[in-house]
Amino acid sequence: MLAAGALHSIAETGTGYGVGLARLASGAAPGTRLTSVERDPNRARIAAEVFGDCSDVVILHGDWQRVEEHGPYDLLVLDGGGQAKGSGAADPARLLAAGGTVVIDDFTPATTWPPRFNGAPDQSRLHWLEYPELRATELRLAADLSVIVGTRLPAS
Ligand SMILES: C[S@@+](CC[C@H](N)C(=O)[O-])C[C@H]1O[C@@H](n2cnc3c(N)ncnc32)[C@H](O)[C@@H]1O
């Protein structure tokens, strides 16, 4: 659904074997460029083979920061690096077009405010929910799974 709203470009960190990327590609309009980065060489190679016939899809092997080689993006999905969970944080002001959307996967649903994780304030979640140039919220997808979705505000 979010891919369908991305007019020009989509990026993902953490390609894996390309399952999520296939969903993004199938939702995107023809001509939308998709870039995905995977640090594991074997996964990157296999995913590149899977998408070998898709000229709109580029798989980059390396650390997640390689998404910075392109962009800005209309949709940025952080599923392997850049989530502010210890491997750095992607910069929405640099990587997202105005009105663009960032998705940060793999949280457990918050039950308190401020959100807590392992008994301490959850700095990763707070990073995204309070990011000044985003309007972000947490969406619960299952009893044990939530994502944060944020939209970049237009420059004022
Ligand atoms: C949860 S899996 C991704 C699944 C995939 N997005 C999907 O939906 O099918 C996370 C992937 O991120 C990759 N990864 C983890 N840290 C990374 C980093 N710093 N830079 C690039 N890739 C990373 C892992 O090797 C792994 O393949």
The ligand as an SDF file (V2000), in Angstrom:
LIG
                    3D

 27 29  0  0  0  0  0  0  0  0999 V2000
   14.8950   -9.0610    8.9090 C   0  0  0  0  0  0  0  0  0  0  0  0
   16.0600   -9.4260    7.6360 S   0  0  0  0  0  0  0  0  0  0  0  0
   15.4070   -8.5980    6.2470 C   0  0  0  0  0  0  0  0  0  0  0  0
   14.2560   -9.2260    5.6190 C   0  0  0  0  0  0  0  0  0  0  0  0
   13.8120   -8.5900    4.3380 C   0  0  0  0  0  0  0  0  0  0  0  0
   13.7400   -7.1370    4.3980 N   0  0  0  0  0  0  0  0  0  0  0  0
   12.4500   -9.1480    3.9920 C   0  0  0  0  0  0  0  0  0  0  0  0
   11.4410   -8.4550    4.2730 O   0  0  0  0  0  0  0  0  0  0  0  0
   12.3820  -10.2340    3.4630 O   0  0  0  0  0  0  0  0  0  0  0  0
   17.3720   -8.3230    8.0050 C   0  0  0  0  0  0  0  0  0  0  0  0
   18.4880   -8.2870    6.9640 C   0  0  0  0  0  0  0  0  0  0  0  0
   19.2440   -7.1150    7.1860 O   0  0  0  0  0  0  0  0  0  0  0  0
   20.5870   -7.3990    6.9580 C   0  0  0  0  0  0  0  0  0  0  0  0
   21.3430   -6.4150    7.7180 N   0  0  0  0  0  0  0  0  0  0  0  0
   21.4930   -6.3450    9.0680 C   0  0  0  0  0  0  0  0  0  0  0  0
   22.2330   -5.2910    9.4070 N   0  0  0  0  0  0  0  0  0  0  0  0
   22.5680   -4.6650    8.2450 C   0  0  0  0  0  0  0  0  0  0  0  0
   23.3490   -3.5080    7.9490 C   0  0  0  0  0  0  0  0  0  0  0  0
   23.9220   -2.8020    8.9170 N   0  0  0  0  0  0  0  0  0  0  0  0
   23.4640   -3.1290    6.6550 N   0  0  0  0  0  0  0  0  0  0  0  0
   22.8900   -3.8770    5.6690 C   0  0  0  0  0  0  0  0  0  0  0  0
   22.1510   -4.9990    5.8980 N   0  0  0  0  0  0  0  0  0  0  0  0
   21.9950   -5.3740    7.1640 C   0  0  0  0  0  0  0  0  0  0  0  0
   20.7640   -8.8300    7.4520 C   0  0  0  0  0  0  0  0  0  0  0  0
   21.8790   -9.4390    6.8520 O   0  0  0  0  0  0  0  0  0  0  0  0
   19.4470   -9.4570    7.0330 C   0  0  0  0  0  0  0  0  0  0  0  0
   19.5270  -10.0790    5.7880 O   0  0  0  0  0  0  0  0  0  0  0  0
  1  2  1  0
  2  3  1  0
  2 10  1  0
  3  4  1  0
  4  5  1  0
  5  6  1  0
  5  7  1  0
  7  8  2  0
  7  9  1  0
 10 11  1  0
 11 12  1  0
 11 26  1  0
 12 13  1  0
 13 14  1  0
 13 24  1  0
 14 15  1  0
 14 23  1  0
 15 16  2  0
 16 17  1  0
 17 18  1  0
 17 23  2  0
 18 19  1  0
 18 20  2  0
 20 21  1  0
 21 22  2  0
 22 23  1  0
 24 25  1  0
 24 26  1  0
 26 27  1  0
M  CHG  2   2   1   9  -1
M  END
$$$$
